[in-house]
Each structure stands twice: as structure tokens, then as C-alpha cells.
Amino acid sequence: MTILIPSYEPDNRLIALVRQLKEATRDSILIVDDGSGEKYREIFDQAKQAGCTVLKHPVNRGKGSALKTGFDYVRRLGDGEGVVCADSDGQHLPKDILKVMQAVREFRNHIVLGSRQFSGSVPLRSRFGNTATRKAFALATGHSIRDTQTGLRGYSADMLDWLCRIPGERFEYEMNMLLEAPNAGYGLVEVPIDTVYLDDNKSSHFRPLADSARIYFPFLKFCLSSGLAAILDFALLLVLQGLKSNLLLSVVGARLCSSIFNYTMNRKFVFAKGRKAAVSRSMPKYFTLVVLIVLLNYGVLHLFHEHIGIPLVPAKLLTEAALFLFSYWAQRKFVY
């Protein structure tokens, strides 16, 4: 099995980790220098002297790109067992890396996640970031994972082709992997590991604003598409209600027009994965979902507006908010 360590501007903790791993296992260690520059050459030379294979990016391309470079190298080399990925900043203990390696051998065709328990002293930005991402992932997919941002992950060798095809060049790559795994037929297995933060996690190259935006980008695209469709639906509802004064016809007519727009946007831009989902397969599923949401929309809106007495505009906003996350989850899981 190969231990893959993507590394950008490392310090001596990388060498300490390598030496500890060399004492604990005979498995090969592959390091990808993600454009760290001449200043860090000595550290990577020490890693080579310790028996590691070191690949180099001429410029910084991002963690996702470094991982895919490593996966492609292992794929071409023909490692028959798999790959375990670990960070270079000392957050992953050798005993936990070995624990994930053993899980990869037991659970083929699964992503093995070294799941931190977040007990004890955890930096605020790390605790908040993991909590927010965990909840967003659960709402979007219907699956609960304790640690969506862990860098300690393992994969069997037959997953390498798929891993090289997943979009994303930076930190969003690891989130895209989790989102696409169910459709690719891969399960998720969590293995508890220790939570280690050194110097308040100052060595992390994660950029809170830019990288968080990348991680949440699939969800943000859905928000934009749904937002535009909701504006169209809302405007048509008011127009049709003013013309016909029939709530059911107004809801159905507005939703039919906005759903055609939403389907086109989602198929081409939101859930496209290298190639667009076939219309013959995705359209029947999408409009079955539309019918279900129309019925729910009318039922909830009728309850709010006719029985509770909430005015039409706030009643419509409350209804759409209640059905928004359900629609995202259903489209990702069943439609596209």
C-alpha cells in the first residue's frame, strides 16, 4: 500500500512523520511537493534520503491537484492494495494512519475516513468550519458524517481511475469526492482517530473565505439556480393569481414554467459531472419530483394562507424555504 502525502511549504514535522512511518511500516511513502519553492528544497531532499518518492509541481496548484498527481502515479505504478492520504503538518499520528490502512484492506470500494472526534482544545475556526460543513453535507445528501474535512483518507486500488476524474484542484476536491461517491457506487466508512492541532493550527494553508467558497460551490450553484427559478415562480404566481383568482391554477402554472427553467439550469450547470445527464433519464425523474413538490407546495401554502391566515407573500416565502433543502437532496440523490 502507498502512503500519499501532499505537501506545500512543509517544516520539520514532515520529516518527523516520515521517520516515524518508516519505523512502523514497510509500505511505500509518496510525497507530492505542490510548488513549495527552492526555500523548502532541503526538507524534500531529506524525505528522499529517508526513502520516500517525491514528485514535484513547478508551481502551487492546490491540494486536489497534488492528490490527483499522486493517485495517477500510483495507478500507473500498479499498486494492488490502495492508497492512504495523510497531511504533512503533524495532525495525523502514525498509529492512526496505520489504522486507516487496515480499514482499507477490510472495506474494498469504500472511502475510509479518519474521523476526528473534536474533543479537548480545538481552534475555533476549525470547530466552526467542521460543524458548518458537516451540517451542510447532511442536509444536502441525507448522509451524516462526523468529519467531512479530514485529510486522512484511504482508498482501494480499484478506485484510482475514479479519483483522478473528480473535478476540483484545491480543497473543494475532497468535498466533491464525498458528494460524488454514492452515485459512483462507493460507500463511506469512518474510523475514529485522535484530534491533533499544533500551534492553534497555524500551519494550515486553508483560506477561510476562498476555499470555503470552493467547498460550498456545488451548493451555491444550486442556490443560484433555485433562486432565479423562485423569482420567476413568485412573479408568475402573483400575475396568475391576479388574473384568475384561483390559487391551485396559479400555483400549478407558475411552477410548470419555473420548473422547466430550473431543470435546464440544473442539468447543464449545477449537477453536470463532466457530461450532462441524459434527458431521457433525468427529465422523467425531475418532473416526478416537480409534481410531488407542487402538491407539497400547494398543501403547505394552503395551510399557511387559508387556515392559519398568513398573507400570501410571507406564506409563499415560508413554503419555499421549507421545500428548498428537500429539493436539493432529492435532485442530487435521485435525478442527476
N, C-alpha and C positions, 0 to 999 in steps of 0.2 A: 504494500500500500504506500501511497505517496502523501507526505505532509506538505501542503502548499501554503506558503506564507507570502502574501502580497505586502510590500513594504515601501513606504515613502518617508524619506528623511528619518531613518531609524537612529537609535542610540545603542549603547552597550547592552540594553535589555534584549535586543535581538540575539546577540552573541551568547548571552547567558541562557536564553531559551534553547538555542541550537545545541549548546553543550549538554544541557540537561536532557534534551531529547535523545542525543547520541548515546548517553549513558543508559537511557531507559528502553530504547528500541533500535532495531537494525533497519527499520523502514527508511526509505529514501526521503530526503528533505529538499524541496524545490522552493527557491525564493525568487520572486519577481521584483526587481528594482524598478519602481514606477517613476523613473525620471528624477531620482533624488539629486543628481548632480555630482560634480567632482569632489565636493566637500565631504561626501559620505562614501567615497570610494574605498577607504581603508576598512570600514565596517564590513562591506560586502566582500572585500578580499579576505578578511578574517573568516567570514562564513564559508568561502570556497576552501580555505585551508582546513576548516573543520570537517570538510567532506560534503558540503552542500552544492547542489547545482544552482547557479544564479543566472537568470535571464534578465535582460535589461531593456527598458523603454528609453529611447533617447530623450523624451520629454514626458512630463507628467500627463497621464491620460485618464486617471481615475481608478478607483478600486475595482469597479466592474470590469474594466478593460484589462487590468492586471490579472484578475481571476480567470478571465477567458483566455488570456495568453497562457496561463498555467494549465488550464483544462485542455487546451489544444495540444500543448507539448506532451502531456500525459497520454492523451488519446493517440497521438502519433507514435509514442514510445511503446504503447500496448500494455500498460499496467492492468493486469487482470482482476485486481481486487477493488480499487477505488481510490478516492481522494478525500483527505480531511483538510479543511482550511482553517487556519488559525491566524490571529493578528500578531503583529511583531512588537507590540508595546508592553508585553508582560501581563496582559489581562487574562491570558489563558494559561493555566497551570499544566505542566506536562501530564500529570495524572488524569486531568480532565480530557486532554487531547487523546490519550490512550483509551479513555472510557468511550469517547465518541467513535474511535477506530473500531472498537469491539462491537459497538452497536451497528456500524455499517456492515460488518460481516454477518450480523444476525438478521438485519432488516434490509434485504435487497429491494431495489426500486423504491426506496424511501429517502426523503431528505431527513437526515438526523441533525437535530438542533441541540447544541449545548445550551440549555436553558438556565439562565441566571435567576437566582431566587430573590435578588434585590433586598437582602436583609442587611442590617447594620448601617454603616455610614455610606450613603450613596449620593454623589453630587446631584444637586437639584435639577440641573438641565438634563442629566441622564435619566433620573427618575421620571421627570415630567415627559421627556421625549418618548420613553418606552411605554409609559401609561397611555399617552395620546395615540401612539401608533398601534398599540395593542387593541385599543377600543375601536379605532377606525377600521382595522383589519377584521375584527369580529363583526362589526356592523356591515361591512362590505361583502364578506364572504360567508358569514354564518358559522365560521370555524373560530374557536378560541385557542390562541397560542399565548403562552406566558411571556415569551421573549422573541418578538419579531425582528429585533435589531441585532441579535447575536452574530458575531463574526466567526464563531466556532461551529462549523457545519461539516457534515460528511455525506458522501455520495458514492454509490456503487459505480463500477466502471461503465456499465451499460447506459448510464445517464449522461455521459460526457458529450455526446453529439447534441443532445437537447440543451445542455448547459451552455454550449457555445453559440446557440441560436437565440437565446433570450435577449431581448433588447435592453439597453442601458449600459452606460460606460462608467458611471460613478456609484454613489451609494444607493441610488434607486434600483440598481441591478438586483440586489439581494431581496428587495421588496417585490420586484417584478417576478422573481423566481417563485416566491411563495404564492403570489396571485395566480400564476400560470400552472403550478404543479397539479392541481386537481384535474384540469382539462387534459393534461398530458398523461394522466393515469398514475401519478406518483403521490404516495401518502406522506404524511409528516409524523415524525417521531421525536419527542422531546426527552433529553437526558439531562437531569439536574446537574449543574456544575457550580463551583464557587463563584461569588461575585467579587472581582478584584478591581479596584480603582486606585491608581497610583498618582500622587500629586494632584488630586481632585480632577483626574482625567485630562490634564493639560496637554498631554501628548496626542490627543485625538485630533485628526485632521478634518473631522466632520464640521461643516459650516452650517450653523443652525438654520439660517434663512434659505440660502441657495439649495442646500442638499435636502432640507425638509420639503421644499417645493418640488424637487425632483421625485422624492419618495411618494408624495401625495399626488403627483401629476395625473396618474390614471383616474383618480377620484375627482380631481379638479376638472378634467376634461368632461367627465360625466356631469358635474355640477353646471358647467357652462352650457352643454347641450340641453340639459333638463331645464336650465334657467330660461334659455331662449324659447324652448317649447312651452314652458309655463306662461311666459309673457304672451305668446301667441294664443294659447288656450284661454288665458284670462281675458284678453281683449275680445276674442270671439264669443266667449260666454256672455259678456256684457252686451255685445251687439245683438246676438241672437235672442237673449232674454228680453231686450228692449223691443225687438221686432215681434216675437212670438208669445212672450209671457208664459212659456211652458218650460219649466225647469229641466225636465227629462230630455226633451229635444235639444235644449240649449247645451246641456252637458255632453250629450252624445255627439252633436255636430261639432262643437268646439274640440272635443277630444279626438275625433276622427281626423280632422285637419292637422292638429298639432302632433298627433302620433305619427303620421306619415313623415312629417318634417323630422321628428325625433328619431325615427327608425333609420332614416337616411344618414343623419349625422352620426349616430352610434355605430352603424355598420361600417362607415367609411373612416371615421376618425377616432372614436372612443375605444371600441373593443377590437379594432383591427390588429392582428398579430402577424405582421409580415404579409399576409394575404387577407383579403376581405372574406368574411363568412359568406357561403353560398346563399343566394336569395331564396332558393327553393327550400333550404333547410332552416334558415333563420327567420324568414318572414312569417310562416305559419305560427312558429313559437312566439314571435314577438306580438302578433296581433291576438293570439290567445291570451297572452298576458295583458294586452290592452283591454280586452273585453272584461277580464277579471278586475282590472284596476278601475275601469269605468263603473262597474257595478259597485265596487267598494267606494269609489268617489261619490257616486250618487247617494249611496246609503249613508255615508258619513256626513256629506253635505246636507242631505235632507234632515238628518238628526240634528245637526248644529243649527240650521237655518229655520226649519219648520217647527221643530219640537222644543228646542232649547231657546230659540228666539234670537240667536246671534245674527247680526246683519250679514248680508250676502258676502261682502268683501272680506271681512275678517274670518267668516266661516270658510270661505274658499281657501284662504291662506293656511288656516289650521288643517284643513283636509289635505292639501298638497304636502305640507310638512310631514304629516303622519304617513303618507304613502311613498315619499321620496326614497328613503333608505331601502324599503321593501323592493322598489322597482330596480334599484341598482344591484342589489343582491341577486334578484331573480334573473336579470339580464346577463350578468357575468356568469352565473352558475348554469343556466339552462338555455339561453338564447344564442349567445355568441361563443 
